[in-house]
Amino acid sequence: MQSSASESSVPPASGPGSTPEQGAVGRDLLQALAEAHGVRTRYNGFDGGEVGVPDETLRSVLTALGADVSGEAAARESLERREEQPWRRFLPPVVIATENVATRIPIHVSPGTQVTVEIMVDGAPVQLTQTPGEVETRTIDGADVERLFFELPTDLPSEWYRLRATAPAEAAGDAAAPGAEQDVTIEVAVTPARLTTTDRLQGARRWGWAAQLYSVASNRSWGVGDINDLAALAAIGGEQGADYILVNPLHASEPVPPIEPSPYLPTTRRFFNPLYLRIADIREYAYLRPSDLEVVSTLAAIQRRKVLDPESIDRDGIFAAKLKSLELLYTVRRSPQRQQQLERFVREGGQHLQDFGLWCALREELGVDNELWSGEAATPDSPYAAEARERLKDRINFYVWIQWLLDNQLAAAQRAAESAGMQIGVMHDLAVGVTKDGADAWTLQEVMAPGVSVGAPADMYNQQGQNWSQPPWHPQRLEDAGYRPWREMLRTIFRHAGGIRVDHVIGLFRLWWIPDGNKASDGAYVYYDHEAMVGILALEAQRAGVVVVGEDLGTVEPSAREFLAARGVLGTSVLWFEQEGDGPRDPRNYRQEAFASVGTHDLPPTAGFLESVQVDLRDGLGLLERPVGVEREEAQQRVDRWLAAARAEGLVPQDATVRQQIEGLYRYLGRAPSLLHCVQLVDAVGEKRVQNQPGTSDEYPNWQIPLADENGEVVLVEGIEQSERVRSLSRVMNEVLGSEERRHRGVAAPEQPSTTDTAAPPAR
């Protein structure tokens, strides 16, 4: 096939959509430029109608992508540059292939050039063959360039590989030095055609708990659930038949108080939050100097008094106390083996770990609003940052050390889950993105898009749209970086995990970009290479033995769901959202490869949903757009229809208590063939309060509600272990999922101390 620059898709200088105004860009050219950059100029609104993206929004989004739309000539040049970009490269920045699928690698050279291409397999080079007869030609800067294709072996197992190509410099593109040989090495990812971790789930349905970890404290924790509490929950859940425990994102927040309460708005997705450390579990705790031990003990006593407060979690006070304790523990001399373990962790963490420690130290020193962040300290490689690396070396090491402690405790939590018989263990939750002024936005700014935020267009629940205040990946820059930031982030999370839930998994296909200053509803969809994003997710999950769940609720194209399902990524089914017409969909018709639950963390617990507490809450906050009576009637009708469906199956008595209704709904959900079923811990204890009310910030204590029962009394980890209500719902799940092994996993053993720490609850 032949092509040339004259066949470019650049629109003519005049015609429909063009404008004679100075500096303006015609609609046709703007749309062509948008299409070339993966920006959709139209989308389907929540009412089913097609919505066009305004020109001004397109210009802002294209500017964030690096296109020059300052005028007609500049836009034409940007379009031409975009179309010629692959032809100016000797090799693509990375190759993403799928196992057992033929993949051709394009290489661009001057006509007649001989190219050698080889890939390293098990330490030995394997030479690739050129596809015979398939050569494309294009004129670039007045000279012909040929596109040759080399075939990747189809029998390569899924893994990362190194590919090397060599050619005479004068034939190998702009970057080669005259007279020198062009020698380029890139990475090749051969991704799984389908996750074997999903295939291992086949043949048996499994259930687990979902918990907001910060809300589930014990009588030994400091007023907030920590990683030791996670290990205890895993032990309790495993004994009762659960195969996993899904927790909220444990990503790091700010390094010092005040910290953002939302786990879905972290500063980084690559490192973990010290708030979740159990101070007493740190090995050096036993060797504190007496005076320092007294300080830590006093801090612990103060924080433990907060554990029975049912109203709110004092994150900032708790975090300040833990930081003070960590500073004292940091001064304790480590044993030789502990020091060696730390040094190995630091080596494995590499520059990214050091950069995160630097950001923490600078953020602590400068605060968030210091003008140096946009000036002298704007980048990790600035002279200011270079000077700070030495000046703040000890503080950087302190923050790196904290990440090592977190790594140790997370490893112990996964071991506890596996020891308890869990087949999956800890399932982490991956947030959509990070804060604009956080660690990832600073250390990874070269692959982030400036001047825009991620969010969602208007829908029936949020008719003004949503702005999540998170910078998106820049699609091209992420590819240019070989997707390493994406891969490295996943590896950190998978290090001590059995599963992952990917929030807003459609974000691996496209994200709603909102230009700074625009309303949330005034944005555009920008598309990503989902073959690469999902492929790398699958590859890293398979390498780590991790099960992947994609949260695919809301507006998701059927083709995206089909693609995810084919790769073995489980979908998500929520009872209250699964409906046909005005009534519930028969659970027997749910997807098999799915993660099924009654509710979500953005809805009230089931006990609260049965009473329509969300209507009263939204009414009190002024969030309703219709009369409260209408909202309450509609909410009650939904509950009545779902209860009626469960009652028709003989699962809910006519005069059922709230507890019986909850168990009946879980029995009804149990009709679903879904491989994973989820019990929200709030449902197991009878909690009614909403953890998160979308559309609010300071108006409601989102993500700050301690776990409580139907009477508003705090439920500690010790109470969960002893709760007949929790055991009853666990028995329901074991029965409906039909596993004898699961039902008998927790056969009564001789009386013994509790699985968790059993000190008496602190006095209030």
Secondary structure as the mmCIF struct_conf table of DSSP 4:
data_model
#
loop_
_struct_conf.conf_type_id
_struct_conf.id
_struct_conf.beg_label_comp_id
_struct_conf.beg_label_asym_id
_struct_conf.beg_label_seq_id
_struct_conf.end_label_comp_id
_struct_conf.end_label_asym_id
_struct_conf.end_label_seq_id
HELX_RH_3T_P HELX_RH_3T_P1 ALA A 5 GLU A 7
HELX_LH_PP_P HELX_LH_PP_P1 VAL A 10 PRO A 12
BEND BEND1 ALA A 13 GLY A 15
TURN_TY1_P TURN_TY1_P1 PRO A 16 GLY A 17
BEND BEND2 GLU A 21 GLU A 21
TURN_TY1_P TURN_TY1_P2 GLN A 22 GLY A 23
HELX_RH_AL_P HELX_RH_AL_P1 ARG A 27 ALA A 36
TURN_TY1_P TURN_TY1_P3 HIS A 37 GLY A 38
STRN STRN1 VAL A 39 VAL A 39
BEND BEND3 THR A 41 THR A 41
STRN STRN2 ARG A 42 ASN A 44
TURN_TY1_P TURN_TY1_P4 PHE A 46 ASP A 47
BEND BEND4 GLY A 48 GLY A 48
STRN STRN3 GLU A 50 GLY A 52
HELX_LH_PP_P HELX_LH_PP_P2 VAL A 53 PRO A 54
HELX_RH_AL_P HELX_RH_AL_P2 ASP A 55 ALA A 64
TURN_TY1_P TURN_TY1_P5 LEU A 65 GLY A 66
BEND BEND5 SER A 70 GLY A 71
HELX_RH_AL_P HELX_RH_AL_P3 GLU A 72 GLU A 84
HELX_RH_3T_P HELX_RH_3T_P2 GLN A 85 ARG A 88
BEND BEND6 PHE A 90 LEU A 91
BEND BEND7 PRO A 93 PRO A 93
STRN STRN4 VAL A 94 THR A 98
TURN_TY1_P TURN_TY1_P6 GLU A 99 ASN A 100
BEND BEND8 VAL A 101 VAL A 101
STRN STRN5 THR A 103 VAL A 109
BEND BEND9 SER A 110 SER A 110
TURN_TY1_P TURN_TY1_P7 PRO A 111 GLY A 112
STRN STRN6 THR A 116 VAL A 121
TURN_TY1_P TURN_TY1_P8 ASP A 122 GLY A 123
STRN STRN7 ALA A 124 GLN A 127
HELX_LH_PP_P HELX_LH_PP_P3 LEU A 128 LEU A 128
STRN STRN8 THR A 129 ILE A 140
TURN_TY1_P TURN_TY1_P9 ASP A 141 GLY A 142
STRN STRN9 ALA A 143 LEU A 152
HELX_LH_PP_P HELX_LH_PP_P4 PRO A 153 PRO A 153
TURN_TY1_P TURN_TY1_P10 THR A 154 ASP A 155
HELX_LH_PP_P HELX_LH_PP_P5 LEU A 156 PRO A 157
BEND BEND10 SER A 158 SER A 158
STRN STRN10 GLU A 159 PRO A 168
HELX_RH_3T_P HELX_RH_3T_P3 ALA A 169 ALA A 171
BEND BEND11 ALA A 172 ALA A 172
TURN_TY1_P TURN_TY1_P11 ASP A 174 ALA A 175
BEND BEND12 ALA A 176 ALA A 176
HELX_LH_PP_P HELX_LH_PP_P6 ALA A 177 ALA A 177
TURN_TY1_P TURN_TY1_P12 PRO A 178 GLY A 179
BEND BEND13 ALA A 180 ALA A 180
STRN STRN11 GLU A 181 THR A 191
BEND BEND14 ALA A 193 ARG A 194
HELX_RH_AL_P HELX_RH_AL_P4 THR A 196 ASP A 199
TURN_TY1_P TURN_TY1_P13 ARG A 200 GLY A 203
BEND BEND15 ALA A 204 ALA A 204
STRN STRN12 ARG A 206 ALA A 211
HELX_RH_3T_P HELX_RH_3T_P4 LEU A 213 SER A 215
TURN_TY1_P TURN_TY1_P14 ASN A 219 ARG A 220
BEND BEND16 SER A 221 VAL A 224
HELX_RH_AL_P HELX_RH_AL_P5 ILE A 227 GLU A 239
TURN_TY1_P TURN_TY1_P15 GLN A 240 GLY A 241
STRN STRN13 TYR A 244 VAL A 247
STRN STRN14 HIS A 251 HIS A 251
BEND BEND17 PRO A 255 PRO A 258
BEND BEND18 PRO A 261 PRO A 261
TURN_TY1_P TURN_TY1_P16 PRO A 263 TYR A 264
BEND BEND19 LEU A 265 LEU A 265
BEND BEND20 THR A 267 THR A 267
BEND BEND21 ARG A 269 PHE A 271
STRN STRN15 PHE A 272 PHE A 272
HELX_RH_3T_P HELX_RH_3T_P5 PRO A 274 TYR A 276
HELX_RH_3T_P HELX_RH_3T_P6 ILE A 279 ASP A 281
BEND BEND22 ILE A 282 ILE A 282
HELX_RH_3T_P HELX_RH_3T_P7 ARG A 283 TYR A 287
HELX_RH_AL_P HELX_RH_AL_P6 PRO A 290 ARG A 304
HELX_RH_3T_P HELX_RH_3T_P8 ARG A 305 LEU A 308
BEND BEND23 PRO A 310 GLU A 311
HELX_RH_AL_P HELX_RH_AL_P7 ARG A 315 TYR A 330
TURN_TY1_P TURN_TY1_P17 THR A 331 THR A 331
BEND BEND24 VAL A 332 VAL A 332
HELX_LH_PP_P HELX_LH_PP_P7 ARG A 333 SER A 335
HELX_RH_AL_P HELX_RH_AL_P8 PRO A 336 LEU A 366
BEND BEND25 VAL A 368 ASP A 369
HELX_RH_3T_P HELX_RH_3T_P9 GLU A 371 SER A 374
TURN_TY1_P TURN_TY1_P18 GLY A 375 ALA A 377
BEND BEND26 ALA A 378 THR A 379
TURN_TY1_P TURN_TY1_P19 PRO A 380 ASP A 381
BEND BEND27 SER A 382 SER A 382
HELX_RH_AL_P HELX_RH_AL_P9 PRO A 383 ARG A 391
TURN_TY1_P TURN_TY1_P20 LEU A 392 LEU A 392
HELX_RH_AL_P HELX_RH_AL_P10 LYS A 393 SER A 419
TURN_TY1_P TURN_TY1_P21 ALA A 420 GLY A 421
BEND BEND28 GLN A 423 ILE A 424
STRN STRN16 GLY A 425 LEU A 430
BEND BEND29 VAL A 432 VAL A 432
TURN_TY1_P TURN_TY1_P22 LYS A 436 ASP A 437
BEND BEND30 GLY A 438 GLY A 438
HELX_RH_AL_P HELX_RH_AL_P11 ALA A 439 THR A 443
TURN_TY1_P TURN_TY1_P23 LEU A 444 LEU A 444
HELX_RH_3T_P HELX_RH_3T_P10 GLN A 445 VAL A 447
STRN STRN17 MET A 448 MET A 448
TURN_TY1_P TURN_TY1_P24 PRO A 450 GLY A 451
STRN STRN18 VAL A 452 ALA A 456
BEND BEND31 MET A 460 TYR A 461
TURN_TY1_P TURN_TY1_P25 GLN A 463 GLN A 464
STRN STRN19 GLN A 466 GLN A 470
HELX_LH_PP_P HELX_LH_PP_P8 PRO A 471 PRO A 472
STRN STRN20 TRP A 473 TRP A 473
HELX_RH_AL_P HELX_RH_AL_P12 PRO A 475 ASP A 480
TURN_TY1_P TURN_TY1_P26 ALA A 481 TYR A 483
HELX_RH_AL_P HELX_RH_AL_P13 ARG A 484 PHE A 494
TURN_TY1_P TURN_TY1_P27 ARG A 495 HIS A 496
BEND BEND32 GLY A 498 GLY A 498
STRN STRN21 GLY A 499 VAL A 502
TURN_TY1_P TURN_TY1_P28 ASP A 503 HIS A 504
HELX_RH_3T_P HELX_RH_3T_P11 VAL A 505 LEU A 508
TURN_TY1_P TURN_TY1_P29 PHE A 509 PHE A 509
STRN STRN22 ARG A 510 PRO A 515
TURN_TY1_P TURN_TY1_P30 ASP A 516 GLY A 517
BEND BEND33 ASN A 518 ASN A 518
TURN_TY1_P TURN_TY1_P31 ALA A 520 SER A 521
BEND BEND34 ASP A 522 ASP A 522
STRN STRN23 ALA A 524 TYR A 527
HELX_RH_AL_P HELX_RH_AL_P14 HIS A 530 ALA A 544
TURN_TY1_P TURN_TY1_P32 GLY A 545 GLY A 545
STRN STRN24 VAL A 547 GLY A 550
BEND BEND35 GLY A 554 THR A 555
HELX_RH_AL_P HELX_RH_AL_P15 PRO A 558 ALA A 566
TURN_TY1_P TURN_TY1_P33 ARG A 567 GLY A 568
STRN STRN25 LEU A 570 LEU A 570
STRN STRN26 GLY A 571 VAL A 574
HELX_RH_3T_P HELX_RH_3T_P12 LEU A 575 PHE A 577
STRN STRN27 GLN A 579 GLU A 580
TURN_TY1_P TURN_TY1_P34 GLY A 581 ASP A 582
STRN STRN28 GLY A 583 PRO A 584
HELX_LH_PP_P HELX_LH_PP_P9 ARG A 585 ASP A 586
HELX_RH_3T_P HELX_RH_3T_P13 PRO A 587 ASN A 589
BEND BEND36 TYR A 590 TYR A 590
BEND BEND37 GLN A 592 GLU A 593
STRN STRN29 ALA A 594 SER A 597
BEND BEND38 VAL A 598 VAL A 598
TURN_TY1_P TURN_TY1_P35 HIS A 601 ASP A 602
BEND BEND39 LEU A 603 LEU A 603
HELX_RH_AL_P HELX_RH_AL_P16 THR A 606 LEU A 610
TURN_TY1_P TURN_TY1_P36 GLU A 611 SER A 612
HELX_RH_AL_P HELX_RH_AL_P17 VAL A 613 GLY A 620
TURN_TY1_P TURN_TY1_P37 LEU A 621 GLY A 622
BEND BEND40 GLU A 625 ARG A 626
HELX_RH_AL_P HELX_RH_AL_P18 VAL A 628 ALA A 648
TURN_TY1_P TURN_TY1_P38 GLU A 649 GLY A 650
BEND BEND41 VAL A 652 VAL A 652
TURN_TY1_P TURN_TY1_P39 GLN A 654 ASP A 655
HELX_RH_AL_P HELX_RH_AL_P19 VAL A 658 LEU A 669
TURN_TY1_P TURN_TY1_P40 GLY A 670 ARG A 671
BEND BEND42 ALA A 672 ALA A 672
BEND BEND43 LEU A 675 LEU A 675
STRN STRN30 LEU A 676 GLN A 680
HELX_RH_AL_P HELX_RH_AL_P20 LEU A 681 VAL A 685
TURN_TY1_P TURN_TY1_P41 GLY A 686 GLY A 686
BEND BEND44 ARG A 689 ARG A 689
BEND BEND45 GLN A 691 GLN A 691
TURN_TY1_P TURN_TY1_P42 PRO A 694 GLY A 695
BEND BEND46 SER A 697 SER A 697
TURN_TY1_P TURN_TY1_P43 ASP A 698 TRP A 703
HELX_LH_PP_P HELX_LH_PP_P10 ILE A 705 LEU A 707
STRN STRN31 ALA A 708 ALA A 708
TURN_TY1_P TURN_TY1_P44 GLU A 710 ASN A 711
BEND BEND47 GLY A 712 GLY A 712
STRN STRN32 VAL A 714 VAL A 714
HELX_RH_AL_P HELX_RH_AL_P21 VAL A 717 GLN A 722
HELX_RH_AL_P HELX_RH_AL_P22 GLU A 724 VAL A 736
TURN_TY1_P TURN_TY1_P45 LEU A 737 GLY A 738
HELX_RH_AL_P HELX_RH_AL_P23 GLU A 740 HIS A 744
TURN_TY1_P TURN_TY1_P46 ARG A 745 GLY A 746
BEND BEND48 PRO A 750 PRO A 750
BEND BEND49 THR A 755 THR A 756
HELX_LH_PP_P HELX_LH_PP_P11 ALA A 759 ALA A 763
#
